[in-house]
Amino acid sequence: MEQYEYATGAGEVAGGVAGGRGVGAGQLTADARVDVPGGTGTGVLVEAEVSDGGRTAVPGGIGDVGAERLAERLAAAEPGVAHDLFAAAFGLYGARHFGGVLDSGQAAAAGTSWWHGPSVRLPSGLRSRAGRPVQGPRRARRVAADVLPGAVPATRGRHRKPERSPGATPQQIAIERRTAARLLVAHPVVTATGPHGAGFPLVRRHADWLAERFLTVLGYPLTIGHSYARLHKAGLPGRGLTGFEPAGYACLVRALAALADGQPAGVDEPAVRQLLDEWQVLTWSEDGRPVVDRELARALGPLAAPPAAGPALSVRRRLAEAPVVLLDELGPKERGWLLEHQHTEAELFADFLGLEAEIRSEGVALLDPADELTDLALPGTGTLAQAALLLVERLVEDLRPLPEESAPPAVLIPDALIDGALGDITDEYGLAAGWRRDYLADLTAFRRDALDLLHRMQLIAPAGRAWLLRAPAARYAPPLEVHRAPGSGRHSRPGSGAQQELSA
């Protein structure tokens, strides 16, 4: 494990479940749980009494030496490198997609630039040009009929399953399969008694189809046990676990390896213990004793490094997992493949995951009409999401090219423009909208975290010490205005060369 190559993903193969477990596509594995005596329910140390004893390297899982070497690398890495290394080895991240519905209600023509196309319809309080403060927690949502057509939600909440008799018609079978696939893309670990357990029966019911489809479309192996399902994703940069630092990753890897092998596991790290509880690797009996699901702990381990992916899998993974795929960021083969197949891929993902394609001259973004299939919400609630949306709107209005000009995939953001725009929106909306007072008192931290959110949503990109505004950011700004006077806020810095009159 000197250098993981997981980011390139599995090769383009047509069937089977990878990982060295010797099972066919969708085949259910045995579910081994160990009731661990002597626990307290909060424990710092979990000790497993097992009949086979000793340490055994698990095929496709975490072996003794491999786990320790990986943990050492994670502990010694910089935070960004640790995120990427863990994501590449374990693939336990959720999908991320843009939110919001286009104001026109219709997709723009494929040759239209994001800079000049229709923008997202937002609640009036989330649009700075509405002339009033941002409202409290509220998010525009709609459930598209083509995602769950005819389905009646059994309960309120994310990734609900349709209230239908199983497999009564081909349409209902398609609905169930799409619902199960969406659940796994959003949450690569689903357990029968976990937070998303309501959807687990659908996953088991359609195990063979899901395993074959994920492997064929995305090259993702799927492991399904009696009480869990685990999708093995390929690595993407910046897609680690929320709230984890290098030391936490190292602790998690060691804990999973020990629990899988029936050995004592230090789980005193709160974030690690919380995650093991959420994944149901570690649960608690009524008398407070810890119960270890060794089979699930094995399944959560990394796979052996797969062969390199071809253009199809490489691009499809970005489409399925990332907010946007820009043509200028792809290699020649991937770019040519996407240009040739973008419309057929749009149909494929609409059928497979219920995603709608936004095809523009700069690239392609897949959107979830229900605004559910994303681990970050934009538009969203809270101080950072609201401020980031207002900030990107101001930047677009000052920097986007005119319709008669060329439309580059990104433009440089003058540093002073960021400070001025953030200062303006903080003055206008901060106190009235109830934004966090620590951010209002520390604009440096506010700026850092707002830009980080926009970066993770791929609306801006780093360029050395500066930032680039990417064309998809314009979907969150209002249409071009006539003779807008730039730099009207008291924090705005005139003369930066970035401000210009915009005409429709």
ZAZADO-999670 format. One line per 2 residues: their letters; for each residue x negated, y, z negated of N, C-alpha, C. Coordinates in steps of 0.05 Angstrom, whole numbers. Atoms other than C-alpha are relative to their C-alpha. Last residue first. Layout:
! residues N
a) X,Y,Z,X,Y,Z,X,Y,Z  ... .
This chain:
! residues 504
as) -14,24,-8,575,847,431,-5,-6,29  -24,-5,-16,524,898,412,11,-26,9 .
le) -10,24,-13,472,894,357,26,8,15  -28,-2,-4,430,954,337,10,-25,16 .
qq) -7,-11,-26,362,933,314,30,2,2  -27,-9,-1,326,913,251,5,13,26 .
ag) -18,22,-2,264,869,253,29,9,3  1,11,-27,213,922,270,20,-23,3 .
sg) 14,26,0,201,933,196,-2,-12,28  26,-1,-13,216,1007,202,-14,-26,1 .
pr) -1,-8,-28,271,1009,150,-28,-1,12  25,-13,-8,264,969,86,1,8,29 .
sh) 9,7,-27,332,950,56,-24,17,7  25,15,1,339,956,-20,-12,-5,28 .
rg) 21,-17,12,389,1014,-18,-26,-16,-2  3,5,29,432,977,32,-23,15,-12 .
sg) -17,-18,15,447,1008,100,-2,-3,-30  14,-11,23,387,978,135,17,18,-17 .
pa) 16,17,17,419,968,202,-11,15,-24  23,-16,10,476,1009,231,-16,-17,-19 .
rh) 4,1,29,521,961,269,-24,15,-8  13,-23,11,534,986,339,-1,-1,-31 .
ve) 6,-22,-18,585,933,359,-13,23,-16  -15,-24,4,583,869,318,-9,22,19 .
lp) 15,-25,-4,558,800,339,19,24,-3  7,-6,-28,601,744,311,-14,27,1 .
pa) -23,-8,-17,599,730,236,-9,6,28  -3,-29,-2,540,692,207,24,7,17 .
yr) -11,-10,25,541,619,184,2,30,-1  -28,11,2,533,588,254,13,10,-26 .
aa) -19,-18,-10,473,635,262,29,-10,-1  -9,-18,21,431,592,216,22,19,10 .
pa) -25,9,12,430,540,272,10,17,-23  -24,-7,-15,378,584,309,26,-11,-14 .
rl) -7,19,-21,324,576,257,27,7,12  -29,3,0,297,635,216,8,-17,24 .
lw) -13,-2,-26,222,625,208,30,-3,-5  -23,18,-6,187,639,142,11,5,28 .
ar) -25,-13,-9,120,668,123,21,-21,4  -12,-13,23,61,641,83,26,14,6 .
ga) 21,-11,17,43,592,137,12,11,-25  20,-6,-21,105,585,179,-23,13,-14 .
pa) 24,-15,7,157,553,134,-18,4,24  23,18,0,225,534,162,-25,16,-7 .
il) 25,-14,-2,294,565,154,-22,-20,-1  -8,-26,-13,364,537,166,-24,18,2 .
qm) 12,-4,-27,339,466,154,10,25,14  -22,2,-19,386,453,95,-9,5,28 .
rh) -9,27,1,325,439,52,24,-5,18  20,18,-12,296,504,75,9,-29,0 .
ll) -3,-3,-29,359,543,59,-20,-17,15  -25,12,-8,358,513,-11,4,3,30 .
dl) 4,29,1,284,530,-20,26,-15,9  14,8,-24,297,601,4,-5,-30,0 .
ad) -18,-4,-23,349,610,-50,-13,-9,26  -19,22,0,303,579,-103,21,2,23 .
rr) 13,26,-4,243,623,-88,21,-22,3  9,2,-28,285,687,-80,-12,-28,6 .
fa) -24,1,-16,320,677,-146,-7,-4,29  -10,27,2,254,661,-180,25,-4,17 .
tl) 21,17,-12,225,727,-155,9,-30,0  -5,2,-28,291,763,-169,-22,-17,14 .
da) 25,9,-12,285,749,-243,3,-5,30  22,-13,14,339,785,-283,-27,-7,11 .
ly) -3,-28,-3,395,768,-235,-23,16,-13  8,-7,-27,369,697,-232,2,30,4 .
dr) 29,4,-1,371,689,-308,-10,7,28  15,-24,9,439,722,-308,-30,-4,1 .
rw) 17,6,23,470,667,-266,-17,24,-7  24,16,-6,521,696,-218,-17,-3,-25 .
ga) 8,16,22,588,719,-246,-24,-17,6  -5,28,-6,616,743,-179,-9,-19,-23 .
al) -29,4,-6,623,815,-202,6,-29,5  -15,-2,24,553,815,-233,30,-7,4 .
gy) 10,16,22,517,789,-172,17,1,-25  -16,23,8,558,813,-113,-7,-13,-27 .
ed) -28,-1,-9,536,881,-88,17,-21,-13  -13,-25,10,471,891,-127,30,-2,6 .
ti) 0,3,29,449,818,-114,15,24,-13  -23,17,7,470,825,-41,2,-5,-31 .
dg) -26,-12,-7,426,886,-32,23,-18,-9  -7,-21,19,366,858,-69,27,12,5 .
la) -7,13,25,368,794,-29,7,21,-21  -26,12,-2,371,833,36,8,-13,-26 .
gd) -21,-20,-2,313,878,17,28,-12,1  -2,-14,25,268,822,-8,23,21,1 .
il) -11,19,20,281,779,53,5,15,-26  -28,3,-5,271,838,100,13,-19,-19 .
ad) -14,-22,13,205,855,67,30,-2,5  -3,5,29,178,787,86,16,21,-14 .
pi) 18,-17,15,192,797,160,5,-3,-30  -14,-18,19,228,735,185,-20,18,-13 .
lv) 14,-6,25,198,703,247,16,19,-17  13,-26,-1,247,676,299,-13,5,-27 .
ap) 5,-13,26,269,605,313,-13,26,4  -10,17,21,295,561,370,-3,12,-28 .
pa) 20,18,11,285,619,418,12,-18,-21  -9,10,26,345,649,455,-20,-20,-11 .
se) 5,29,4,321,692,512,7,-8,-28  28,8,5,354,760,516,-3,-30,-2 .
ep) 15,-2,-25,420,779,549,-30,-7,-3  -8,21,-19,460,753,490,-16,1,26 .
lp) -24,-8,-14,419,795,441,7,-21,21  3,-13,-26,369,759,398,27,8,12 .
rl) -7,17,-23,383,744,325,-3,16,26  22,12,-16,342,782,274,9,-15,25 .
de) 22,-18,-7,384,833,235,-19,-12,20  -10,-25,-12,451,797,235,-23,19,8 .
vl) -9,5,-27,417,730,224,9,26,13  24,5,-17,380,754,163,7,-4,29 .
re) 13,-26,-4,443,784,132,-24,-4,18  -17,-17,-17,482,719,142,-14,27,6 .
vl) 4,9,-27,424,678,114,17,16,20  27,-8,-10,425,719,51,-4,-8,29 .
ll) 0,-29,-5,501,714,41,-27,9,11  -18,-4,-23,498,638,48,1,30,8 .
aa) 15,9,-24,437,633,2,17,5,25  20,-20,-8,472,676,-50,-14,-8,25 .
qa) -13,-25,-9,534,632,-51,-20,21,9  -14,5,-26,495,567,-53,13,25,10 .
lt) 19,3,-22,447,593,-106,14,-4,26  15,-24,-7,500,621,-153,-18,-4,24 .
gt) 23,-6,17,548,563,-154,-16,24,11  -6,-15,24,595,532,-103,-26,6,-15 .
gp) -2,14,25,581,510,-33,6,18,-23  -7,-17,23,581,529,40,4,-17,-25 .
la) 1,-28,-10,533,494,45,21,3,22  -24,-13,-12,536,432,2,-6,28,8 .
ld) 1,-29,5,476,388,-11,23,13,15  9,-2,28,480,312,-16,-4,29,-8 .
tl) 24,-16,4,522,309,47,-7,1,-30  23,16,-5,577,265,75,-26,17,-1 .
ed) 7,19,21,635,299,42,-27,-13,3  20,-12,17,651,361,83,-7,-17,-24 .
ap) -10,1,28,713,326,110,-19,14,-19  -24,-18,3,697,348,182,11,0,-29 .
dl) -21,15,12,627,316,174,25,18,-4  -15,-12,22,580,349,222,21,-19,-10 .
la) -24,16,5,526,322,268,13,10,-26  -7,4,28,478,375,292,25,-17,-2 .
vg) -25,13,7,446,374,361,2,-1,-30  0,27,12,392,415,395,27,-9,-7 .
es) 24,5,16,371,484,419,-1,-28,-11  23,0,-17,421,490,477,-26,-7,-16 .
ri) 7,-27,-10,477,469,432,-25,-1,17  22,1,-20,513,404,416,-5,28,10 .
ea) 2,-27,-9,555,404,352,-25,2,18  25,-12,-10,572,331,344,4,29,7 .
el) -4,-15,-25,628,306,300,-25,14,8  14,-26,-3,616,252,248,6,13,27 .
gl) -19,-22,0,666,197,232,-12,27,1  0,-14,25,611,148,213,20,23,-1 .
fd) 14,14,21,611,93,266,4,14,-27  -13,26,6,663,119,315,-12,-13,-24 .
af) -28,-6,7,642,192,314,14,-26,-7  -1,-8,28,570,169,311,28,8,-9 .
le) 8,22,17,575,129,376,3,8,-30  -22,19,1,615,183,412,-7,-23,-19 .
ae) -22,-13,14,563,236,396,23,-19,-3  6,2,29,509,187,416,21,14,-16 .
th) -7,28,8,542,180,485,-6,-4,-30  -29,3,-1,541,256,492,8,-28,-8 .
qh) -13,-15,21,469,265,469,30,-4,0  -21,15,14,442,208,511,16,16,-20 .
el) -14,19,-17,399,240,565,24,-13,-14  -14,-14,-21,379,301,525,16,-18,18 .
lw) -23,-14,11,365,258,465,15,15,21  -21,19,7,320,209,503,25,14,-10 .
gr) -13,10,-24,281,265,536,22,-19,-6  -16,-22,-11,268,298,469,14,-9,25 .
ek) -24,-3,16,248,232,436,17,22,12  -18,23,-4,199,216,492,26,4,-15 .
pg) -11,2,-27,169,286,494,19,-23,5  20,6,-20,161,292,419,13,-3,27 .
le) 2,28,-8,216,326,379,-24,-4,19  14,14,21,212,392,343,-4,-29,6 .
dl) 28,-8,-1,229,434,405,-16,-14,-22  15,12,-22,294,395,414,-30,6,-2 .
lv) 6,-20,-20,322,414,346,-19,-13,21  23,9,-15,355,360,305,-4,20,22 .
vp) 2,-8,-28,402,387,251,-25,-13,13  -20,-20,-9,429,373,181,-1,5,30 .
ae) 9,-28,2,389,309,172,20,19,10  8,-7,27,411,237,157,-6,30,-4 .
al) -17,11,21,450,210,216,-6,12,-27  -28,-8,-4,420,254,270,17,-9,-23 .
rr) -2,-29,5,350,245,243,29,10,2  3,-4,28,359,170,241,1,29,-8 .
rv) -25,6,13,387,170,311,-2,4,-30  -19,-23,-2,326,207,337,26,-6,-14 .
sl) 11,-23,12,275,156,311,19,24,1  -3,1,29,319,97,327,-10,25,-14 .
ap) -28,2,8,326,116,400,4,0,-30  -14,-26,0,255,141,410,28,-2,-9 .
ga) 0,-12,-26,223,75,387,16,26,0  -25,-3,-14,210,58,315,-4,12,27 .
ap) -8,-28,-8,143,34,290,26,0,15  13,-10,-24,139,-35,258,11,28,7 .
pa) -11,11,-24,162,-44,186,-16,10,25  1,-21,-21,120,-33,123,10,-12,27 .
al) 26,0,-13,143,-87,74,1,21,23  5,20,-20,206,-67,38,-28,1,10 .
pg) 6,-8,-28,209,-26,-25,-3,-25,18  28,-3,-7,243,-51,-88,-4,8,29 .
la) 6,-28,-1,317,-38,-103,-30,5,7  -9,-11,-25,334,-110,-85,-7,30,3 .
ra) 16,9,-23,290,-136,-140,8,13,26  26,-12,3,323,-92,-192,-19,-9,22 .
le) -1,-27,-11,390,-114,-165,-26,14,-3  -4,2,-29,373,-187,-176,1,28,13 .
rd) 26,5,-12,345,-172,-245,3,-1,31  -7,14,-25,410,-141,-270,-26,-3,16 .
vv) 16,-6,-23,388,-125,-341,10,-16,24  -4,22,-19,435,-122,-400,-13,8,26 .
pr) 4,-5,-28,416,-78,-459,3,-25,17  24,13,-11,447,-95,-526,-2,7,30 .
gd) 23,-18,-3,495,-45,-558,-25,-12,11  15,-2,25,546,-94,-586,-26,17,3 .
es) -17,-13,20,594,-81,-529,-15,3,-26  -22,17,9,539,-97,-478,15,14,-22 .
wt) 1,5,28,497,-43,-445,25,-17,-8  -26,-6,12,477,-33,-373,-1,-9,-30 .
lv) 0,3,29,410,-30,-338,27,9,-11  22,19,5,406,-41,-263,-1,-6,-30 .
qw) -9,24,13,474,-8,-259,-21,-22,-2  2,22,-19,450,43,-209,9,-26,-11 .
ed) -17,-6,-23,476,98,-253,-1,-22,20  -28,3,8,445,66,-315,19,5,23 .
ll) -4,29,3,378,58,-281,28,-6,-9  -2,12,-27,383,131,-259,5,-30,-1 .
qr) -26,-8,-12,399,156,-329,4,-13,27  -21,15,14,341,115,-359,28,7,12 .
va) 2,28,-9,293,143,-307,22,-16,-13  -9,1,-27,316,215,-319,-1,-28,11 .
pe) -29,-3,-3,311,207,-394,10,-2,29  -5,-25,-16,241,178,-392,30,3,4 .
dv) -5,-22,17,241,126,-448,3,26,14  -20,-17,-12,250,69,-400,7,24,-18 .
ga) -3,-25,14,188,28,-415,19,18,15  0,-23,-17,200,-41,-387,3,25,-16 .
pq) -6,-25,14,184,-107,-421,-3,24,19  21,-9,19,182,-164,-370,9,25,-14 .
gd) -7,9,27,237,-202,-334,-20,7,-21  16,24,8,204,-196,-266,6,-9,-28 .
al) -3,21,-20,256,-149,-236,-14,-26,-8  -27,11,4,258,-109,-301,5,-22,21 .
aa) -1,16,25,182,-100,-299,27,-13,-3  16,24,-3,181,-79,-226,1,-18,-24 .
la) -14,19,-18,239,-31,-235,-16,-26,3  -24,11,14,207,1,-297,14,-20,18 .
rv) 9,20,20,139,9,-263,24,-13,-14  11,23,-14,170,43,-203,-8,-22,-19 .
lc) -22,15,-12,213,88,-247,-10,-25,15  -14,15,21,154,109,-290,23,-17,11 .
ay) 18,21,9,113,128,-229,14,-17,-21  1,20,-20,170,168,-201,-16,-24,-8 .
ga) -26,13,0,179,205,-266,2,-22,21  1,18,23,104,222,-269,26,-16,-2 .
pe) 17,24,-4,107,250,-199,0,-20,-23  28,-9,-4,167,295,-215,-17,-25,4 .
fg) 23,17,5,240,276,-208,-26,14,7  9,-1,27,299,324,-215,-24,-17,-7 .
tl) -4,-25,13,333,304,-150,-10,-1,-29  -21,0,19,304,241,-119,1,27,-14 .
gr) 4,15,24,262,246,-56,24,2,-18  -25,13,8,283,270,12,-4,-18,-24 .
gp) -15,-17,18,229,322,30,26,-13,-11  14,-19,17,204,285,91,19,16,-18 .
lg) -1,-26,-12,247,227,116,-14,20,-19  7,-25,14,233,155,100,4,24,17 .
ak) 27,-8,-6,271,96,131,-6,28,-13  4,-21,-20,333,73,95,-30,4,6 .
hl) 28,-7,-1,343,6,60,-4,21,22  8,-7,-27,418,2,44,-29,9,-1 .
ra) 23,-18,-1,433,-33,-22,-8,3,29  9,-3,-27,499,-66,-39,-22,21,1 .
ys) 14,-23,-9,517,-91,-108,-4,-1,30  -8,-24,15,559,-138,-149,-14,25,10 .
hg) -27,3,10,559,-205,-111,10,26,-14  -3,21,21,498,-184,-72,29,-1,-9 .
it) -25,0,15,491,-145,-7,1,-24,-19  -1,23,19,425,-126,25,25,2,-16 .
lp) -20,-2,21,427,-80,86,0,-26,-16  -9,25,11,368,-70,133,20,5,-23 .
yg) -1,1,30,367,-2,167,8,-28,-9  23,16,9,345,-2,241,-2,-2,-30 .
lv) 20,-16,14,392,56,255,-25,-16,-9  -2,-29,-5,443,32,306,-24,15,-12 .
tl) 1,-5,-29,426,-43,309,-1,30,5  26,8,-11,407,-53,236,-2,7,30 .
fr) 22,-17,10,464,-11,210,-27,-8,12  -2,-27,-12,514,-46,256,-22,18,-10 .
ea) 7,0,-28,492,-117,240,0,28,12  28,7,-2,493,-106,165,-10,1,29 .
lw) 17,-23,9,559,-69,168,-29,-6,3  -1,-22,-19,593,-123,210,-18,23,-8 .
da) 14,9,-25,569,-180,166,0,23,21  29,2,4,587,-144,101,-14,-7,26 .
hr) 10,-4,-27,658,-123,121,-31,-2,1  -19,11,-19,695,-149,60,-12,1,29 .
rv) 2,29,-1,634,-137,16,18,-12,21  27,7,-9,630,-64,34,-3,-30,2 .
lp) 1,-4,-29,706,-55,29,-28,-8,11  -14,22,-13,705,-86,-41,0,2,31 .
fg) 16,24,-2,650,-36,-61,15,-23,13  5,7,-28,691,26,-45,-15,-26,3 .
ag) -26,4,-14,722,33,-114,-4,-8,29  -9,27,-1,653,20,-145,26,-5,14 .
hp) -14,2,-25,628,89,-128,10,-29,4  -16,-24,-6,607,110,-198,16,-2,26 .
gt) 13,-26,1,584,39,-216,18,23,8  -10,-15,24,623,-23,-233,-12,27,-2 .
at) -29,6,4,619,-59,-165,11,16,-24  -4,23,18,552,-27,-148,30,-2,-6 .
vv) -28,1,9,534,18,-90,4,-25,-16  -4,20,20,461,38,-76,29,2,-10 .
ph) 12,26,-9,448,74,-10,2,-22,-21  11,12,25,498,128,-31,-11,-27,7 .
av) 0,-20,21,519,176,26,-14,-10,-25  18,-21,-9,500,128,82,-2,22,-21 .
ll) 28,9,1,530,71,43,-20,21,9  8,3,28,596,106,31,-29,-7,-3 .
ra) 4,-27,11,601,128,103,-9,-1,-29  25,-10,-11,592,56,126,-7,28,-10 .
at) 22,14,13,646,32,79,-27,10,10  1,-9,28,695,85,103,-23,-13,-15 .
rr) 11,-27,0,679,70,176,-3,10,-28  28,2,-6,690,-5,165,-14,28,0 .
ei) 14,11,23,756,7,129,-30,-1,6  0,-20,21,781,54,184,-16,-11,-24 .
ai) 20,-21,-7,760,6,239,-2,21,-22  27,12,3,797,-51,204,-21,21,6 .
qq) 6,0,29,858,-6,197,-27,-13,-6  5,-27,8,857,8,272,-7,1,-30 .
pt) 27,-9,-9,849,-65,289,-6,28,-9  1,-6,-29,911,-80,247,-28,7,7 .
ag) -26,6,-11,926,-112,178,0,5,30  2,12,-26,852,-116,158,27,-6,14 .
ps) 25,4,-14,862,-102,84,4,-14,28  5,28,2,930,-74,63,-24,-7,17 .
re) -11,17,-21,922,0,61,-4,-29,-7  -20,17,14,909,54,9,14,-17,21 .
pk) -28,-4,-7,847,81,44,18,-20,-14  -8,20,-20,782,80,6,30,4,7 .
rh) -21,17,8,756,143,-28,7,-21,22  4,26,-12,689,170,-8,21,-20,-10 .
rg) 17,3,-24,694,230,-54,-1,-30,8  28,3,5,751,242,-102,-14,-7,26 .
rt) 15,-23,-9,826,239,-110,-30,-5,-5  7,-18,22,854,170,-115,-13,24,12 .
ap) -8,14,24,887,121,-68,-4,17,-25  20,5,20,881,169,-10,12,-13,-25 .
va) -11,-14,23,933,157,45,-20,-4,-23  6,12,26,899,138,110,13,18,-22 .
gp) -23,14,12,933,154,176,-5,-10,-28  -26,-5,-12,867,171,209,22,-17,-13 .
lv) -17,20,13,809,169,161,28,3,11  17,14,19,754,205,198,15,-22,-14 .
da) 15,21,-13,795,222,260,-20,-14,-18  -16,23,-5,847,259,219,-16,-23,13 .
av) -6,3,-29,795,306,192,16,-26,4  5,28,-8,798,320,118,9,-3,28 .
rr) -23,12,-13,791,394,104,-8,-29,7  1,29,-6,746,431,57,24,-7,17 .
ar) -19,6,-21,728,504,44,-3,-30,7  14,10,-23,693,508,-23,21,-7,21 .
rp) -21,8,-20,712,547,-84,-15,-8,25  4,26,-13,674,562,-147,23,-7,18 .
gq) 11,21,17,685,636,-161,-1,-26,15  -18,11,19,696,690,-108,-14,-22,-16 .
vp) -4,29,-4,642,728,-73,17,-10,-23  19,19,12,653,802,-83,6,-29,7 .
rg) -7,5,28,692,845,-34,-18,-22,-11  -1,-24,17,678,879,32,9,-4,-28 .
ar) -27,-3,9,697,822,78,3,23,-19  -14,-22,-14,631,834,113,29,3,-8 .
sr) 7,-26,11,597,793,59,14,23,14  10,-14,-24,635,730,78,-6,29,-10 .
lg) 27,9,-6,644,682,20,-12,14,24  19,-8,21,704,719,-9,-28,-9,4 .
sp) 7,-28,-3,740,714,58,-19,9,-22  -18,-16,16,738,638,56,-9,29,0 .
lr) 5,1,29,693,615,113,23,14,-15  -22,-13,14,705,598,186,-4,-4,-30 .
vs) -16,16,18,638,579,215,22,17,-13  10,4,27,610,616,274,20,-15,-17 .
pg) -19,-6,21,623,612,349,-12,-6,-28  -24,15,0,563,614,395,18,7,-23 .
hw) -22,-15,-13,511,668,407,26,-15,0  1,-29,6,452,649,363,25,14,10 .
ws) -11,-5,26,473,575,364,0,30,-6  19,-2,22,459,577,438,15,4,-26 .
tg) -1,-25,16,511,553,487,-21,-1,-22  22,-18,-7,491,499,538,0,26,-16 .
aa) 26,12,7,533,444,505,-23,19,6  12,15,-22,596,487,507,-28,-9,-7 .
aa) 10,-16,-23,621,510,440,-11,-19,21  29,0,-4,662,464,396,-8,17,23 .
qg) 10,16,-22,733,484,381,-30,2,2  -13,26,1,769,510,319,-9,-19,23 .
sd) -16,3,-24,747,580,339,17,-26,-1  -23,-18,2,722,593,269,19,-3,23 .
lv) 3,-23,-18,678,532,270,25,17,0  -13,4,-26,690,488,209,-3,25,17 .
gg) -14,-22,-12,643,488,149,11,-6,28  -29,-1,6,590,442,124,12,24,14 .
fh) -12,-26,2,521,424,151,30,-3,-7  -12,-12,-24,497,354,138,11,27,-5 .
ra) -2,-29,4,453,315,90,10,13,26  -1,-16,-24,454,239,81,4,30,-7 .
gy) -25,-3,-13,435,210,14,-2,16,26  -11,-27,-1,368,186,-10,26,0,15 .
lg) -24,-2,17,343,118,-33,10,29,-1  -23,-9,-17,294,103,24,26,3,-16 .
fa) -25,10,11,247,64,-23,25,8,16  2,27,10,177,70,5,27,-12,-7 .
aa) 10,18,-21,185,130,50,0,-29,-9  -21,3,-20,229,167,0,-9,-20,22 .
fl) -21,16,11,178,153,-55,23,-4,20  10,27,3,120,177,-13,22,-18,-11 .
dh) 1,13,-27,157,239,11,-9,-29,-3  -27,3,-12,177,260,-59,0,-16,26 .
av) -13,22,15,107,245,-86,29,-4,10  10,25,-10,76,287,-31,14,-23,-14 .
gp) -11,4,-27,120,346,-49,-9,-26,12  -29,5,0,104,339,-123,12,-5,28 .
ea) -15,-25,3,29,332,-113,30,-5,2  -6,-16,-23,5,261,-121,12,27,-7 .
aa) 22,-18,-7,-31,228,-179,6,20,22  7,-17,23,30,197,-211,-21,20,7 .
lr) -21,-19,5,56,172,-144,-8,19,-23  1,-20,-22,-10,140,-125,21,21,-5 .
ea) 24,-17,4,-14,105,-193,-2,22,21  -4,-18,23,57,80,-188,-23,19,-4 .
lr) -19,-20,-9,44,52,-118,5,20,-23  15,-18,-19,-18,16,-143,18,22,10 .
ea) 18,-16,16,21,-12,-203,-16,19,18  -15,-20,15,79,-35,-160,-19,18,-15 .
gv) -10,-21,-17,33,-69,-110,15,21,-15  21,-18,-8,-5,-107,-163,10,23,17 .
dg) 14,-11,23,56,-137,-196,-21,20,8  18,18,12,99,-145,-134,-15,13,-23 .
ig) 24,-13,11,157,-100,-118,-17,-22,-14  -4,-17,23,210,-129,-71,-27,12,-10 .
gp) -15,-24,-8,210,-158,-1,4,19,-23  1,-6,-29,190,-225,-29,17,24,7 .
va) -26,5,-13,187,-217,-105,-2,6,30  -5,-20,-20,118,-224,-136,25,-7,16 .
tr) -1,12,-27,125,-268,-196,5,22,19  -5,-19,-20,105,-249,-267,0,-14,27 .
gg) 21,-9,-18,111,-300,-322,8,21,20  24,-11,12,172,-334,-350,-20,10,20 .
ds) 23,7,-17,221,-379,-313,-26,11,-10  8,28,2,272,-381,-370,-25,-6,17 .
ve) -8,14,-25,278,-306,-381,-12,-29,-1  7,28,5,279,-265,-445,10,-16,24 .
ae) -17,20,-12,278,-192,-423,-11,-28,-7  14,25,-2,250,-136,-467,19,-22,10 .
vl) -19,21,-6,274,-65,-457,-16,-26,4  13,24,-11,234,-11,-492,22,-21,5 .
vg) 25,-8,-12,254,60,-507,-13,-24,14  27,11,0,324,41,-522,-22,14,15 .
tg) 13,-25,-9,390,78,-523,-28,-5,8  -19,-15,-17,437,18,-529,-12,27,9 .
tg) -15,-19,16,399,-12,-587,20,16,15  -1,-28,-9,370,-74,-556,16,17,-18 .
gp) 16,-18,16,351,-138,-592,1,29,8  -5,-3,29,374,-188,-542,-17,22,-12 .
vd) 25,-4,15,373,-178,-467,6,4,-29  -9,-13,24,430,-208,-427,-24,2,-18 .
vr) 13,10,24,399,-225,-360,10,16,-23  0,-20,21,439,-217,-296,-12,-13,-25 .
ad) 12,9,25,426,-255,-232,0,22,-20  1,-22,18,473,-244,-173,-10,-10,-27 .
at) -9,6,27,461,-292,-117,-4,24,-18  21,12,17,456,-263,-48,11,-7,-27 .
lq) -1,-8,28,512,-250,2,-21,-15,-16  -3,23,18,495,-256,75,-2,9,-29 .
ga) -23,-1,18,507,-192,112,3,-23,-19  -13,-26,1,460,-208,169,24,-2,-18 .
gv) -10,-11,-25,424,-273,153,14,26,-5  -29,2,-3,382,-289,92,8,13,26 .
gr) -9,25,-13,309,-306,85,29,-3,2  -17,16,18,293,-254,33,11,-25,13 .
gg) 12,25,8,232,-226,69,18,-18,-18  8,0,27,258,-155,69,-11,-26,-10 .
av) 29,1,4,298,-152,132,-6,-1,-30  5,-17,23,371,-170,141,-30,-3,-6 .
gg) 13,11,23,388,-199,209,-5,21,-22  -15,13,20,405,-169,277,-17,-10,-23 .
av) -29,2,-3,388,-130,338,15,-13,-23  -7,28,-1,318,-103,330,30,-2,-2 .
eg) -26,2,-12,291,-35,346,8,-30,4  -1,2,-29,233,-33,298,28,-3,10 .
ag) 0,27,-11,241,-12,226,1,1,30  -23,18,2,223,56,201,-4,-26,14 .
ta) -6,6,-28,172,109,223,22,-21,2  -15,-22,-13,175,138,153,6,-6,29 .
ye) -29,5,0,157,70,123,15,22,16  -8,-7,-27,84,76,143,30,-3,2 .
yq) -25,10,-9,58,77,72,6,10,28  -13,-22,-14,-16,88,62,27,-11,11 .
em) 17,-23,-1,-57,47,14,13,24,13  -16,-24,0,0,0,0,-17,25,0 .
